[in-house]
Amino acid sequence: MTTIKTGELLTAYCTRKRIYKSALARKTGIDYQSLIKYLKSETLRLDILLKLSEGLSHNFIMDIAVQLPANYTTDAPIDQTAANKIEALERKIELLEAEKQVLIQLFGGKVGNL
């Protein structure tokens, strides 16, 4: 069974980003004592985690998701932007290679190494 300690995840983030707990409590509207309890807790309710994510503009849900095994399924849409850009660049490389070969044939290799 996968165990993800959300309190440790939040505490590590706050330490790394030097976020004051009092400021975080004010920004999220969470009582300071409750926030301290959440940071020490092993688990958090999703609504609390979402409130903290919004307050810090950080996706803690994704931080948790990437810790799950890769073979788990999801209904989340996959961002294909990078894959589409790579595919377009690969097509452009092929086109440029073909154009290079045409220029080499036209100039008979006299121009040097293109």
C-alpha positions as a Markdown table, in Angstrom:
| # | Residue | x | y | z |
|---|---|---|---|---|
| 1 | Met | 0.0 | 0.0 | 0.0 |
| 2 | Thr | 1.3 | 3.4 | -0.9 |
| 3 | Thr | 1.6 | 5.8 | 2.0 |
| 4 | Ile | 1.9 | 9.5 | 1.3 |
| 5 | Lys | 2.3 | 11.7 | 4.4 |
| 6 | Thr | 0.6 | 14.9 | 3.3 |
| 7 | Gly | 1.7 | 16.8 | 6.4 |
| 8 | Glu | 5.3 | 16.1 | 5.6 |
| 9 | Leu | 4.7 | 17.1 | 2.0 |
| 10 | Leu | 3.3 | 20.5 | 3.1 |
| 11 | Thr | 5.9 | 21.1 | 5.8 |
| 12 | Ala | 8.8 | 20.3 | 3.3 |
| 13 | Tyr | 7.3 | 22.8 | 0.8 |
| 14 | Cys | 6.9 | 25.5 | 3.4 |
| 15 | Thr | 10.4 | 25.0 | 4.7 |
| 16 | Arg | 11.8 | 25.0 | 1.1 |
| 17 | Lys | 10.0 | 28.1 | 0.1 |
| 18 | Arg | 10.5 | 29.8 | 3.6 |
| 19 | Ile | 6.8 | 30.3 | 4.1 |
| 20 | Tyr | 5.7 | 31.5 | 7.6 |
| 21 | Lys | 2.9 | 29.4 | 9.0 |
| 22 | Ser | 1.3 | 32.5 | 10.4 |
| 23 | Ala | 1.2 | 34.1 | 7.0 |
| 24 | Leu | -0.1 | 30.9 | 5.4 |
| 25 | Ala | -2.9 | 30.7 | 8.0 |
| 26 | Arg | -3.9 | 34.3 | 7.3 |
| 27 | Lys | -3.8 | 33.8 | 3.5 |
| 28 | Thr | -5.9 | 30.6 | 3.6 |
| 29 | Gly | -8.2 | 31.6 | 6.4 |
| 30 | Ile | -7.2 | 28.5 | 8.3 |
| 31 | Asp | -6.9 | 28.9 | 12.1 |
| 32 | Tyr | -3.2 | 28.9 | 13.0 |
| 33 | Gln | -3.6 | 26.0 | 15.5 |
| 34 | Ser | -5.5 | 24.0 | 12.9 |
| 35 | Leu | -2.7 | 24.7 | 10.3 |
| 36 | Ile | -0.1 | 23.5 | 12.8 |
| 37 | Lys | -2.1 | 20.3 | 13.3 |
| 38 | Tyr | -2.5 | 19.8 | 9.5 |
| 39 | Leu | 1.3 | 20.1 | 9.0 |
| 40 | Lys | 1.9 | 17.4 | 11.6 |
| 41 | Ser | -0.9 | 15.1 | 10.3 |
| 42 | Glu | -0.2 | 12.1 | 8.2 |
| 43 | Thr | -3.3 | 12.6 | 6.2 |
| 44 | Leu | -5.5 | 15.6 | 5.2 |
| 45 | Arg | -8.9 | 15.9 | 3.8 |
| 46 | Leu | -9.0 | 16.9 | 0.1 |
| 47 | Asp | -10.8 | 20.1 | 0.8 |
| 48 | Ile | -8.1 | 21.3 | 3.2 |
| 49 | Leu | -5.4 | 20.3 | 0.7 |
| 50 | Leu | -7.2 | 22.2 | -2.1 |
| 51 | Lys | -7.4 | 25.3 | 0.2 |
| 52 | Leu | -3.7 | 25.1 | 0.9 |
| 53 | Ser | -3.0 | 24.6 | -2.8 |
| 54 | Glu | -5.0 | 27.7 | -3.7 |
| 55 | Gly | -3.4 | 29.7 | -0.9 |
| 56 | Leu | 0.1 | 28.8 | -2.1 |
| 57 | Ser | -0.6 | 28.6 | -5.8 |
| 58 | His | 1.0 | 25.1 | -5.8 |
| 59 | Asn | -0.5 | 21.9 | -7.0 |
| 60 | Phe | -0.1 | 19.5 | -4.0 |
| 61 | Ile | -2.6 | 17.1 | -5.7 |
| 62 | Met | -0.1 | 16.7 | -8.6 |
| 63 | Asp | 2.7 | 16.2 | -6.1 |
| 64 | Ile | 0.8 | 13.3 | -4.6 |
| 65 | Ala | -0.3 | 12.0 | -8.0 |
| 66 | Val | 3.3 | 11.6 | -9.2 |
| 67 | Gln | 4.1 | 9.5 | -6.2 |
| 68 | Leu | 1.5 | 6.9 | -7.2 |
| 69 | Pro | 2.7 | 3.9 | -9.4 |
| 70 | Ala | 2.9 | 4.6 | -13.1 |
| 71 | Asn | 0.6 | 1.7 | -13.9 |
| 72 | Tyr | -2.4 | 3.4 | -12.2 |
| 73 | Thr | -5.0 | 4.6 | -14.6 |
| 74 | Thr | -6.5 | 8.1 | -14.7 |
| 75 | Asp | -9.3 | 9.9 | -16.5 |
| 76 | Ala | -7.4 | 13.2 | -16.6 |
| 77 | Pro | -6.8 | 14.6 | -20.0 |
| 78 | Ile | -3.2 | 14.2 | -21.2 |
| 79 | Asp | -1.4 | 17.3 | -22.3 |
| 80 | Gln | -0.2 | 16.5 | -25.8 |
| 81 | Thr | 1.4 | 19.9 | -26.5 |
| 82 | Ala | 5.0 | 18.8 | -26.1 |
| 83 | Ala | 4.4 | 15.6 | -28.1 |
| 84 | Asn | 2.7 | 17.6 | -30.9 |
| 85 | Lys | 5.6 | 20.1 | -30.9 |
| 86 | Ile | 8.2 | 17.3 | -31.1 |
| 87 | Glu | 6.3 | 15.6 | -33.9 |
| 88 | Ala | 6.2 | 18.9 | -35.9 |
| 89 | Leu | 9.9 | 19.5 | -35.3 |
| 90 | Glu | 10.7 | 15.9 | -36.5 |
| 91 | Arg | 8.7 | 16.6 | -39.7 |
| 92 | Lys | 10.6 | 19.9 | -40.2 |
| 93 | Ile | 14.0 | 18.1 | -39.7 |
| 94 | Glu | 13.0 | 15.5 | -42.3 |
| 95 | Leu | 12.0 | 18.3 | -44.7 |
| 96 | Leu | 15.3 | 20.2 | -44.1 |
| 97 | Glu | 17.3 | 17.0 | -44.6 |
| 98 | Ala | 15.5 | 16.5 | -48.0 |
| 99 | Glu | 16.1 | 20.1 | -49.0 |
| 100 | Lys | 19.8 | 19.7 | -48.0 |
| 101 | Gln | 20.1 | 16.6 | -50.3 |
| 102 | Val | 18.5 | 18.5 | -53.2 |
| 103 | Leu | 21.0 | 21.4 | -52.7 |
| 104 | Ile | 23.9 | 19.0 | -52.6 |
| 105 | Gln | 22.7 | 17.4 | -55.8 |
| 106 | Leu | 22.2 | 20.8 | -57.5 |
| 107 | Phe | 25.6 | 22.1 | -56.6 |
| 108 | Gly | 27.3 | 18.7 | -57.0 |
| 109 | Gly | 29.0 | 18.9 | -53.6 |
| 110 | Lys | 31.0 | 22.0 | -54.7 |
| 111 | Val | 29.8 | 24.1 | -51.9 |
| 112 | Gly | 31.5 | 22.1 | -49.2 |
| 113 | Asn | 29.8 | 20.5 | -46.3 |
| 114 | Leu | 26.3 | 21.9 | -45.8 |
